[in-house]
Amino acid sequence: MDKTTVSGNVETTTTRYYMASALMDTEMWFWLIRKRWEVENSLHRPKDVDMLEDATKVKYKSVGINVSIIRGIVINLASIAGYKTVKMLREILANKIEKLFKLLFII
């Protein structure tokens, strides 16, 4: 499968290869690939890019697990409140503690 991205004036095409032991038609392949990237873009990317989860150093494994859970909660709250990205939420709520408390009690 070819993927083309454009950044500024530069267009880049990369080829991705997928393997599976099951026989399936093209429609099923595309559906599975879209579902895989849907998870990456909706959860892993916000945690990794917006919240720098991969760069976080923790001494105890349980702390890392708890922080990851909290990050997931923040992503869900941002989505429920209508923010498209965690970055947008962070920029809007920076130094606005009253708005942050309102967000925490929207459920």
SEMARFI-797729 format. One record per residue: residue number from 1; residue in one letter; x negated, y negated, z negated of N, C-alpha, C, CB in turn. Coordinates in steps of 0.2 Angstrom, whole numbers, plus 5000, padded with zeros to 4 digits. Each point is the difference from the previous one (the first is absolute). Glycine has a CB too. Example, Ala and Ser with C-alpha at 12.3 -4.5 7.8 and 13.67 -1.06 7.14 Angstrom:
BEGIN
{n 1 | res A | nu 4934 | nv 5028 | nw 4961 | cau 5004 | cav 4994 | caw 5000 | cu 4996 | cv 4994 | cw 5000 | cbu 5009 | cbv 5006 | cbw 4994}
{n 2 | res S | nu 4993 | nv 4989 | nw 5010 | cau 4996 | cav 4994 | caw 4999 | cu 5004 | cv 4995 | cw 4997 | cbu 4994 | cbv 5003 | cbw 5010}
***
This chain:
BEGIN
{n 1 | res M | nu 4996 | nv 5006 | nw 5000 | cau 5004 | cav 4994 | caw 5000 | cu 4995 | cv 4994 | cw 5000 | cbu 5010 | cbv 5006 | cbw 4994}
{n 2 | res D | nu 4992 | nv 4989 | nw 5010 | cau 4996 | cav 4994 | caw 5001 | cu 5003 | cv 4994 | cw 4996 | cbu 4996 | cbv 5004 | cbw 5011}
{n 3 | res K | nu 5000 | nv 4993 | nw 4985 | cau 5003 | cav 4994 | caw 4996 | cu 4996 | cv 4994 | cw 5003 | cbu 5003 | cbv 5007 | cbw 4990}
{n 4 | res T | nu 5001 | nv 4987 | nw 5011 | cau 4996 | cav 4994 | caw 5003 | cu 5002 | cv 4995 | cw 4994 | cbu 5001 | cbv 5003 | cbw 5013}
{n 5 | res T | nu 4994 | nv 4993 | nw 4985 | cau 5001 | cav 4995 | caw 4996 | cu 4996 | cv 4993 | cw 5003 | cbu 5000 | cbv 5008 | cbw 4990}
{n 6 | res V | nu 5003 | nv 4987 | nw 5008 | cau 4998 | cav 4993 | caw 5002 | cu 4998 | cv 4996 | cw 4994 | cbu 5007 | cbv 5001 | cbw 5011}
{n 7 | res S | nu 4987 | nv 4997 | nw 4989 | cau 4998 | cav 4995 | caw 4995 | cu 4997 | cv 4994 | cw 5003 | cbu 4998 | cbv 5010 | cbw 4992}
{n 8 | res G | nu 5005 | nv 4984 | nw 5008 | cau 4998 | cav 4995 | caw 5003 | cu 5000 | cv 5001 | cw 5008 | cbu 4992 | cbv 4997 | cbw 4990}
{n 9 | res N | nu 5003 | nv 5002 | nw 5013 | cau 5000 | cav 5002 | caw 5007 | cu 4997 | cv 5006 | cw 5002 | cbu 4998 | cbv 4988 | cbw 5002}
{n 10 | res V | nu 5000 | nv 5016 | nw 4993 | cau 4997 | cav 5007 | caw 5001 | cu 5006 | cv 5006 | cw 5000 | cbu 4989 | cbv 4995 | cbw 4995}
{n 11 | res E | nu 5011 | nv 5008 | nw 5010 | cau 5005 | cav 5006 | caw 5000 | cu 4995 | cv 5007 | cw 4999 | cbu 5009 | cbv 4993 | cbw 5007}
{n 12 | res T | nu 4993 | nv 5011 | nw 4989 | cau 4997 | cav 5006 | caw 4998 | cu 5004 | cv 5006 | cw 5001 | cbu 4992 | cbv 4994 | cbw 4992}
{n 13 | res T | nu 5006 | nv 5011 | nw 5012 | cau 5004 | cav 5006 | caw 5000 | cu 4996 | cv 5006 | cw 4997 | cbu 5006 | cbv 4996 | cbw 5011}
{n 14 | res T | nu 4998 | nv 5008 | nw 4985 | cau 4997 | cav 5005 | caw 4997 | cu 5004 | cv 5007 | cw 5001 | cbu 4994 | cbv 4992 | cbw 4991}
{n 15 | res T | nu 5003 | nv 5013 | nw 5009 | cau 5004 | cav 5006 | caw 5001 | cu 5000 | cv 5004 | cw 4994 | cbu 4997 | cbv 5001 | cbw 5012}
{n 16 | res R | nu 5009 | nv 5001 | nw 4986 | cau 5000 | cav 5004 | caw 4994 | cu 5003 | cv 5007 | cw 5002 | cbu 5003 | cbv 4990 | cbw 4993}
{n 17 | res Y | nu 4994 | nv 5015 | nw 5003 | cau 5002 | cav 5007 | caw 5002 | cu 5003 | cv 5003 | cw 4994 | cbu 4990 | cbv 5001 | cbw 5008}
{n 18 | res Y | nu 5015 | nv 5003 | nw 4993 | cau 5004 | cav 5003 | caw 4995 | cu 5000 | cv 5008 | cw 5001 | cbu 5007 | cbv 4989 | cbw 4998}
{n 19 | res M | nu 4993 | nv 5015 | nw 4997 | cau 5001 | cav 5007 | caw 5001 | cu 5005 | cv 5003 | cw 4995 | cbu 4988 | cbv 5001 | cbw 5003}
{n 20 | res A | nu 5015 | nv 5004 | nw 4999 | cau 5005 | cav 5004 | caw 4996 | cu 5000 | cv 5007 | cw 5002 | cbu 5007 | cbv 4989 | cbw 4998}
{n 21 | res S | nu 4995 | nv 5015 | nw 4997 | cau 5001 | cav 5007 | caw 5002 | cu 5007 | cv 5002 | cw 5003 | cbu 4991 | cbv 5003 | cbw 4991}
{n 22 | res A | nu 5013 | nv 4992 | nw 5008 | cau 5007 | cav 5001 | caw 5002 | cu 5001 | cv 4998 | cw 5007 | cbu 5004 | cbv 4999 | cbw 4989}
{n 23 | res L | nu 5000 | nv 5004 | nw 5015 | cau 5002 | cav 4998 | caw 5007 | cu 5005 | cv 4995 | cw 4999 | cbu 4996 | cbv 5011 | cbw 5006}
{n 24 | res M | nu 5004 | nv 4983 | nw 4997 | cau 5005 | cav 4995 | caw 5000 | cu 5000 | cv 4996 | cw 5006 | cbu 5000 | cbv 5000 | cbw 4988}
{n 25 | res D | nu 5006 | nv 4997 | nw 5014 | cau 5001 | cav 4996 | caw 5006 | cu 4997 | cv 4993 | cw 4998 | cbu 5010 | cbv 5006 | cbw 5004}
{n 26 | res T | nu 4989 | nv 4990 | nw 5001 | cau 4997 | cav 4993 | caw 5000 | cu 5004 | cv 4996 | cw 4995 | cbu 4996 | cbv 5001 | cbw 5012}
{n 27 | res E | nu 5011 | nv 4999 | nw 4988 | cau 5004 | cav 4996 | caw 4996 | cu 4998 | cv 5002 | cw 4992 | cbu 5009 | cbv 4999 | cbw 5009}
{n 28 | res M | nu 4990 | nv 5007 | nw 4990 | cau 4999 | cav 5002 | caw 4993 | cu 4993 | cv 4997 | cw 4998 | cbu 5007 | cbv 5011 | cbw 5001}
{n 29 | res W | nu 4988 | nv 4990 | nw 5003 | cau 4993 | cav 4997 | caw 4999 | cu 5000 | cv 4993 | cw 4999 | cbu 4996 | cbv 5009 | cbw 5007}
{n 30 | res F | nu 5008 | nv 4987 | nw 4997 | cau 5000 | cav 4993 | caw 4999 | cu 5004 | cv 4998 | cw 4993 | cbu 5000 | cbv 4998 | cbw 5012}
{n 31 | res W | nu 5005 | nv 5006 | nw 4986 | cau 5003 | cav 4999 | caw 4994 | cu 4996 | cv 5001 | cw 4994 | cbu 5011 | cbv 5003 | cbw 5006}
{n 32 | res L | nu 4985 | nv 5003 | nw 4994 | cau 4995 | cav 5001 | caw 4995 | cu 4995 | cv 4995 | cw 4999 | cbu 5002 | cbv 5012 | cbw 5002}
{n 33 | res I | nu 4995 | nv 4986 | nw 5004 | cau 4995 | cav 4995 | caw 5000 | cu 5002 | cv 4993 | cw 4997 | cbu 4995 | cbv 5006 | cbw 5010}
{n 34 | res R | nu 5011 | nv 4992 | nw 4992 | cau 5003 | cav 4994 | caw 4997 | cu 5001 | cv 5001 | cw 4993 | cbu 5006 | cbv 4997 | cbw 5011}
{n 35 | res K | nu 4997 | nv 5008 | nw 4987 | cau 5001 | cav 5001 | caw 4992 | cu 4993 | cv 5000 | cw 4996 | cbu 5010 | cbv 5007 | cbw 5003}
{n 36 | res R | nu 4985 | nv 4996 | nw 5000 | cau 4994 | cav 5000 | caw 4997 | cu 4997 | cv 4993 | cw 4999 | cbu 4998 | cbv 5011 | cbw 5005}
{n 37 | res W | nu 5003 | nv 4985 | nw 5000 | cau 4997 | cav 4993 | caw 5000 | cu 5005 | cv 4995 | cw 4996 | cbu 4994 | cbv 5002 | cbw 5011}
{n 38 | res E | nu 5012 | nv 5000 | nw 4989 | cau 5005 | cav 4996 | caw 4996 | cu 4998 | cv 5000 | cw 4992 | cbu 5009 | cbv 5003 | cbw 5009}
{n 39 | res V | nu 4989 | nv 5003 | nw 4989 | cau 4998 | cav 5001 | caw 4993 | cu 4993 | cv 4996 | cw 4999 | cbu 5005 | cbv 5011 | cbw 4999}
{n 40 | res E | nu 4991 | nv 4989 | nw 5006 | cau 4993 | cav 4997 | caw 4999 | cu 5002 | cv 4992 | cw 5000 | cbu 4994 | cbv 5009 | cbw 5006}
{n 41 | res N | nu 5010 | nv 4989 | nw 4998 | cau 5001 | cav 4992 | caw 5001 | cu 5004 | cv 4998 | cw 4994 | cbu 4999 | cbv 5001 | cbw 5012}
{n 42 | res S | nu 5006 | nv 5003 | nw 4985 | cau 5004 | cav 4997 | caw 4995 | cu 4998 | cv 5001 | cw 4993 | cbu 5009 | cbv 5003 | cbw 5008}
{n 43 | res L | nu 4986 | nv 5002 | nw 4991 | cau 4998 | cav 5001 | caw 4993 | cu 4992 | cv 4999 | cw 5000 | cbu 5010 | cbv 5007 | cbw 4998}
{n 44 | res H | nu 4987 | nv 4997 | nw 5005 | cau 4992 | cav 5001 | caw 5000 | cu 4997 | cv 4993 | cw 5002 | cbu 5001 | cbv 5012 | cbw 5002}
{n 45 | res R | nu 5001 | nv 4985 | nw 5003 | cau 4997 | cav 4994 | caw 5002 | cu 5001 | cv 4994 | cw 4995 | cbu 5002 | cbv 5004 | cbw 5012}
{n 46 | res P | nu 5004 | nv 4995 | nw 4986 | cau 5001 | cav 4995 | caw 4995 | cu 4995 | cv 5001 | cw 4994 | cbu 5012 | cbv 4998 | cbw 5004}
{n 47 | res K | nu 4988 | nv 5008 | nw 4993 | cau 4996 | cav 5002 | caw 4995 | cu 4992 | cv 4999 | cw 5001 | cbu 5009 | cbv 5008 | cbw 4996}
{n 48 | res D | nu 4989 | nv 4994 | nw 5010 | cau 4993 | cav 4999 | caw 5002 | cu 4998 | cv 4993 | cw 5002 | cbu 5000 | cbv 5012 | cbw 5003}
{n 49 | res V | nu 5004 | nv 4985 | nw 5001 | cau 4998 | cav 4994 | caw 5003 | cu 5002 | cv 4994 | cw 4995 | cbu 5001 | cbv 5005 | cbw 5012}
{n 50 | res D | nu 5005 | nv 4995 | nw 4986 | cau 5003 | cav 4994 | caw 4996 | cu 4998 | cv 5000 | cw 4993 | cbu 5009 | cbv 5000 | cbw 5008}
{n 51 | res M | nu 4990 | nv 5006 | nw 4989 | cau 4998 | cav 5001 | caw 4993 | cu 4993 | cv 5003 | cw 4999 | cbu 5013 | cbv 5001 | cbw 4998}
{n 52 | res L | nu 4984 | nv 5000 | nw 5007 | cau 4993 | cav 5002 | caw 5000 | cu 4999 | cv 5007 | cw 4995 | cbu 4996 | cbv 4988 | cbw 5002}
{n 53 | res E | nu 5009 | nv 5016 | nw 4999 | cau 5000 | cav 5006 | caw 4996 | cu 4993 | cv 5005 | cw 5001 | cbu 5013 | cbv 5000 | cbw 5001}
{n 54 | res D | nu 4985 | nv 5000 | nw 5005 | cau 4994 | cav 5004 | caw 5001 | cu 4994 | cv 4997 | cw 4997 | cbu 5005 | cbv 5004 | cbw 5011}
{n 55 | res A | nu 4995 | nv 4990 | nw 4988 | cau 4994 | cav 4997 | caw 4997 | cu 5000 | cv 4999 | cw 4992 | cbu 4999 | cbv 4994 | cbw 5011}
{n 56 | res T | nu 5007 | nv 5008 | nw 4987 | cau 5001 | cav 5000 | caw 4992 | cu 4996 | cv 5006 | cw 4997 | cbu 5011 | cbv 4995 | cbw 5002}
{n 57 | res K | nu 4985 | nv 5003 | nw 4993 | cau 4996 | cav 5005 | caw 4996 | cu 5003 | cv 5000 | cw 4993 | cbu 4989 | cbv 4997 | cbw 5007}
{n 58 | res V | nu 5012 | nv 5010 | nw 4992 | cau 5003 | cav 5001 | caw 4993 | cu 4996 | cv 5005 | cw 4997 | cbu 5012 | cbv 4997 | cbw 5003}
{n 59 | res K | nu 4987 | nv 5003 | nw 4990 | cau 4996 | cav 5005 | caw 4996 | cu 5004 | cv 5006 | cw 4999 | cbu 4994 | cbv 4991 | cbw 4995}
{n 60 | res Y | nu 5012 | nv 5009 | nw 5004 | cau 5004 | cav 5006 | caw 4999 | cu 5006 | cv 5001 | cw 5005 | cbu 4998 | cbv 4998 | cbw 4988}
{n 61 | res K | nu 5002 | nv 5008 | nw 5014 | cau 5005 | cav 5002 | caw 5005 | cu 5007 | cv 4998 | cw 4999 | cbu 4993 | cbv 5010 | cbw 5003}
{n 62 | res S | nu 5009 | nv 4991 | nw 4991 | cau 5007 | cav 4998 | caw 4998 | cu 5001 | cv 4992 | cw 5001 | cbu 5000 | cbv 5010 | cbw 4991}
{n 63 | res V | nu 4995 | nv 4986 | nw 5008 | cau 5001 | cav 4993 | caw 5001 | cu 5002 | cv 4999 | cw 5007 | cbu 4992 | cbv 4997 | cbw 4990}
{n 64 | res G | nu 5004 | nv 5006 | nw 5015 | cau 5001 | cav 4999 | caw 5007 | cu 5007 | cv 5002 | cw 5002 | cbu 4987 | cbv 5002 | cbw 5002}
{n 65 | res I | nu 5015 | nv 5004 | nw 4995 | cau 5007 | cav 5002 | caw 5002 | cu 5005 | cv 4995 | cw 4998 | cbu 4996 | cbv 5012 | cbw 4999}
{n 66 | res N | nu 5003 | nv 4986 | nw 4995 | cau 5005 | cav 4995 | caw 4997 | cu 5000 | cv 4993 | cw 5004 | cbu 4999 | cbv 5005 | cbw 4989}
{n 67 | res V | nu 4995 | nv 4993 | nw 5013 | cau 5000 | cav 4994 | caw 5004 | cu 5003 | cv 5001 | cw 5007 | cbu 4989 | cbv 4997 | cbw 4994}
{n 68 | res S | nu 5010 | nv 5009 | nw 5009 | cau 5003 | cav 5001 | caw 5006 | cu 5007 | cv 5001 | cw 5000 | cbu 4990 | cbv 5006 | cbw 5003}
{n 69 | res I | nu 5013 | nv 4996 | nw 4991 | cau 5007 | cav 5000 | caw 4999 | cu 5003 | cv 4993 | cw 5000 | cbu 4999 | cbv 5011 | cbw 4994}
{n 70 | res I | nu 4997 | nv 4985 | nw 5002 | cau 5003 | cav 4993 | caw 4999 | cu 4999 | cv 4996 | cw 5007 | cbu 4996 | cbv 5000 | cbw 4988}
{n 71 | res R | nu 4999 | nv 5002 | nw 5016 | cau 5000 | cav 4997 | caw 5007 | cu 5006 | cv 5002 | cw 5004 | cbu 4987 | cbv 5000 | cbw 4999}
{n 72 | res G | nu 5015 | nv 5006 | nw 5001 | cau 5005 | cav 5003 | caw 5003 | cu 5007 | cv 4996 | cw 4998 | cbu 4994 | cbv 5011 | cbw 5001}
{n 73 | res I | nu 5006 | nv 4988 | nw 4993 | cau 5006 | cav 4996 | caw 4997 | cu 5000 | cv 4993 | cw 5003 | cbu 5000 | cbv 5007 | cbw 4989}
{n 74 | res V | nu 4995 | nv 4990 | nw 5011 | cau 4999 | cav 4993 | caw 5003 | cu 5002 | cv 5000 | cw 5007 | cbu 4991 | cbv 4997 | cbw 4992}
{n 75 | res I | nu 5007 | nv 5008 | nw 5012 | cau 5002 | cav 5000 | caw 5007 | cu 5007 | cv 5001 | cw 5001 | cbu 4989 | cbv 5005 | cbw 5002}
{n 76 | res N | nu 5014 | nv 4999 | nw 4994 | cau 5007 | cav 5001 | caw 5000 | cu 5004 | cv 4994 | cw 4998 | cbu 4999 | cbv 5012 | cbw 4998}
{n 77 | res L | nu 4999 | nv 4985 | nw 4997 | cau 5004 | cav 4994 | caw 4997 | cu 4999 | cv 4994 | cw 5006 | cbu 4998 | cbv 5003 | cbw 4988}
{n 78 | res A | nu 4996 | nv 4996 | nw 5015 | cau 4999 | cav 4995 | caw 5005 | cu 5005 | cv 5002 | cw 5006 | cbu 4988 | cbv 4998 | cbw 4997}
{n 79 | res S | nu 5013 | nv 5008 | nw 5005 | cau 5004 | cav 5002 | caw 5005 | cu 5008 | cv 4999 | cw 4998 | cbu 4991 | cbv 5008 | cbw 5004}
{n 80 | res I | nu 5011 | nv 4993 | nw 4990 | cau 5006 | cav 4999 | caw 4998 | cu 5002 | cv 4993 | cw 5000 | cbu 5000 | cbv 5010 | cbw 4993}
{n 81 | res A | nu 4995 | nv 4986 | nw 5005 | cau 5001 | cav 4993 | caw 4999 | cu 5000 | cv 4996 | cw 5007 | cbu 4995 | cbv 5000 | cbw 4989}
{n 82 | res G | nu 5003 | nv 5004 | nw 5017 | cau 5000 | cav 4997 | caw 5006 | cu 4994 | cv 4997 | cw 5003 | cbu 5011 | cbv 4997 | cbw 4997}
{n 83 | res Y | nu 4983 | nv 5005 | nw 4999 | cau 4994 | cav 4998 | caw 5002 | cu 4997 | cv 5005 | cw 5005 | cbu 4998 | cbv 4994 | cbw 4989}
{n 84 | res K | nu 4999 | nv 5004 | nw 5017 | cau 4998 | cav 5005 | caw 5005 | cu 4993 | cv 5003 | cw 4998 | cbu 5006 | cbv 4993 | cbw 5009}
{n 85 | res T | nu 4990 | nv 5003 | nw 4988 | cau 4994 | cav 5003 | caw 4998 | cu 4998 | cv 4998 | cw 4992 | cbu 4996 | cbv 5000 | cbw 5012}
{n 86 | res V | nu 5000 | nv 5004 | nw 4985 | cau 4998 | cav 4998 | caw 4994 | cu 4996 | cv 4994 | cw 5000 | cbu 4999 | cbv 5012 | cbw 4997}
{n 87 | res K | nu 4997 | nv 4987 | nw 5008 | cau 4996 | cav 4994 | caw 5001 | cu 5005 | cv 4994 | cw 5000 | cbu 4991 | cbv 5006 | cbw 5006}
{n 88 | res M | nu 5014 | nv 4994 | nw 4997 | cau 5005 | cav 4995 | caw 5000 | cu 5003 | cv 4998 | cw 4993 | cbu 5003 | cbv 5003 | cbw 5012}
{n 89 | res L | nu 4998 | nv 5003 | nw 4985 | cau 5003 | cav 4999 | caw 4993 | cu 4995 | cv 4997 | cw 4995 | cbu 5006 | cbv 5010 | cbw 5002}
{n 90 | res R | nu 4987 | nv 4992 | nw 4999 | cau 4995 | cav 4997 | caw 4996 | cu 4999 | cv 4993 | cw 5001 | cbu 4994 | cbv 5011 | cbw 5000}
{n 91 | res E | nu 5006 | nv 4987 | nw 5007 | cau 4999 | cav 4993 | caw 5001 | cu 5006 | cv 4996 | cw 4998 | cbu 4994 | cbv 5003 | cbw 5010}
{n 92 | res I | nu 5012 | nv 4999 | nw 4990 | cau 5006 | cav 4996 | caw 4998 | cu 5000 | cv 5000 | cw 4992 | cbu 5006 | cbv 5003 | cbw 5010}
{n 93 | res L | nu 4993 | nv 5002 | nw 4987 | cau 5000 | cav 5001 | caw 4992 | cu 4994 | cv 4998 | cw 4997 | cbu 5008 | cbv 5009 | cbw 5001}
{n 94 | res A | nu 4987 | nv 4989 | nw 5002 | cau 4993 | cav 4998 | caw 4997 | cu 5002 | cv 4994 | cw 4995 | cbu 4993 | cbv 5004 | cbw 5010}
{n 95 | res N | nu 5005 | nv 4997 | nw 4984 | cau 5001 | cav 4995 | caw 4995 | cu 5007 | cv 4998 | cw 4999 | cbu 4989 | cbv 4996 | cbw 5002}
{n 96 | res K | nu 5016 | nv 5008 | nw 4999 | cau 5007 | cav 4998 | caw 4999 | cu 5003 | cv 5006 | cw 4996 | cbu 5001 | cbv 4994 | cbw 5011}
{n 97 | res I | nu 4998 | nv 5006 | nw 4983 | cau 5002 | cav 5005 | caw 4995 | cu 5007 | cv 5001 | cw 5000 | cbu 4990 | cbv 4998 | cbw 4993}
{n 98 | res E | nu 5014 | nv 4996 | nw 5007 | cau 5007 | cav 5001 | caw 5000 | cu 5003 | cv 5004 | cw 5005 | cbu 5001 | cbv 4989 | cbw 4995}
{n 99 | res K | nu 4997 | nv 5010 | nw 5012 | cau 5002 | cav 5004 | caw 5005 | cu 4998 | cv 5007 | cw 5000 | cbu 4999 | cbv 4990 | cbw 5007}
{n 100 | res L | nu 4995 | nv 5011 | nw 4990 | cau 4998 | cav 5007 | caw 4999 | cu 5005 | cv 5004 | cw 4995 | cbu 4988 | cbv 4996 | cbw 5002}
{n 101 | res F | nu 5014 | nv 5001 | nw 4993 | cau 5004 | cav 5003 | caw 4995 | cu 5007 | cv 5001 | cw 5003 | cbu 4994 | cbv 4994 | cbw 4991}
{n 102 | res K | nu 5008 | nv 5001 | nw 5013 | cau 5007 | cav 5001 | caw 5004 | cu 4999 | cv 5007 | cw 5004 | cbu 5003 | cbv 4987 | cbw 5000}
{n 103 | res L | nu 4992 | nv 5013 | nw 5004 | cau 4999 | cav 5006 | caw 5004 | cu 5000 | cv 5007 | cw 4996 | cbu 4993 | cbv 4993 | cbw 5008}
{n 104 | res L | nu 5004 | nv 5007 | nw 4986 | cau 5000 | cav 5006 | caw 4996 | cu 5006 | cv 5002 | cw 4998 | cbu 4989 | cbv 4997 | cbw 4996}
{n 105 | res F | nu 5016 | nv 4998 | nw 5003 | cau 5007 | cav 5002 | caw 4998 | cu 5005 | cv 5000 | cw 5005 | cbu 4997 | cbv 4995 | cbw 4989}
{n 106 | res I | nu 5001 | nv 5006 | nw 5017 | cau 5005 | cav 5000 | caw 5006 | cu 5004 | cv 5006 | cw 5000 | cbu 4993 | cbv 4992 | cbw 5006}
{n 107 | res I | nu 5005 | nv 5013 | nw 4991 | cau 5003 | cav 5007 | caw 5001 | cu 5006 | cv 5000 | cw 4995 | cbu 4990 | cbv 5006 | cbw 5004}
***
